[in-house]
Amino acid sequence: MGERRTPEHLGQEASSQEVTELRARLAASEAARQKAEASLARSAEYNRRVYQDSPVPLVIIDPAIGIVDCNQAALKLYGFDKREQILGRSPYEFSAPVQYDGAESTYAGDEINRLIAEHGIANFMWRAQRVTGEIFDAEVHLMAFDVGGRIMLRFSIEDVTDKQRARQEIERQQREIAKLLEEQQVIFENAPLAMCYTADGVILRPNKRFCAAIGLGREGLVGRAVSSVLFASPESYAAFAAMAAPLLSAGREVRAEWQFRRADGSPFIAMVSGQGIRLPGYERSAVWVYEDISERKRLECDRQENEDRLRRILENSPVGVVIGNQEGRLIFANRAHGEMLGIAPEDLATHRAGSSWANPAEREVFLARLQREGSVSNYQAEFVRRDGTPRTVLLSSILLDFSDGRYHVSWLYDITERKQAEERVARSEERLNLALQGANLGLYDWQLDGDGVILKSTITPIWAQMLGYTKP
């Protein structure tokens, strides 16, 4: 049989069980306390890190009192050293007198309080002020929260003066860019030359001059292929593309004379310039400038024909023609000039006009007169050929001003043979006179005009004596 348990034994067992349970509860309570203390310590550390050590300035406001708390970042932002210097003060004490719209800060604050009452949160720009009086731009995030039935306000504030200045600078630049784009559009539309933008072989935007040059309105050009609008044939377009594409791909300018076509089929020659640009959504794009040079080319052709005609006339003139500059370098000399002075065409570039004068001093006299009078006619000068043979010429020169300077234009007429013939005649007459004077005869020679008037007479002394004159 088992041991009999008395009431006394039962009471002792119950007391022991209660003690065990009590100890267990005490142990659990101690663990809970330690856990709570650890949690509180972590919460304090969290609060210190998130609030007190936060780099973002944070301020707590009791609407009935003013500022009741702030972190170190807020003290530094406003220019204080201790929290006691800011606690209890109104946020308006750290605000500029007026805000961006010119309203007083207290009036602007009433509007913000209304937003907080309706929405519980407000984000806004604010002109804040440090304790030194310096005003700065601030970005404020304000929110309301409940503390035991009491509404409190917390705001974070950031000095965005530099950001604001940067934003204002960006806005200023954007305004300038918009203005430049507007001006560019005006310039583009009113440019004196035809211009257009193309992308992937399609006309995107032509200006008024381009429309007028082609003979189509803007709606008839935009979206159309360049090959079908400007070029007379697919071959012409292919040749132009083969020339232009490598230059555009290399970032270089395209510049060429090309024949294009108007809407009515008439051709025109243009000096076209193109430069590659970047347009979003397109693989290849460029801006083109077209200058219609058809009339200029026609005038150039006419001028060239006139120059060729004049050159042929001068080249085949029987009189020597030469054009030289002030330094004596020959620009042009015709065949007669070369034959007269023995200058080969290939030697023209190195020949100097002064080397053809027999007496350089005489040339200086001639040039001085030419500079003084602007032209000299029939000046008899002694020249020498390259082989040293002397030549006598009649020289006529004028000064002409061209776009690239002043030039001498001279005509040379070789009178060497004529001078030699005159000298021979003079010598013959002299010998005849000597012969007549030496003869013992009375002779006379008269030259009469059509009316029988004596123009010239030659009388020997003997004939004069026979007539009773002492002198012939």
Secondary structure, 3 states (H helix, E strand, C coil): CCCCCCHHHHHHHHHHHHHHHHHHHHHHHHHHHHHHHHHHHHHHHHHHHHHHCCCCCEEEEECCCEEEEECHHHHHHHCCCCHHHCCCCCHHHHECCECCCCCEHHHHHHHHHHHHHHHCEEEEEEEEECCCCCEEEEEEEEEEEEECCEEEEEEEEEECHHHHHHHHHHHHHHHHHHHHHHHHHHHHHCCCCEEEEEECCEEEEECHHHHHHHCCCHHHCCCCEHHHHHCCCHHHHHHHHHHHHHHHHCCCCEEEEEEEECCCCCEEEEEEEEEEECCCCCCCEEEEEEEECHHHHHHHHHHHHHHHHHHHHHHCCCCEEEEEECCCEEEEECHHHHHHHCCCHHHHHHCEHHHHECCHHHHHHHHHHHHHHCEEEEEEEEEECCCCCEEEEEEEEEEEEECCEEEEEEEEEECHHHHHHHHHHHHHHHHHHHHHHHCCCCCEEEEECCCCCEEEEEECHHHHHHCCCCCC
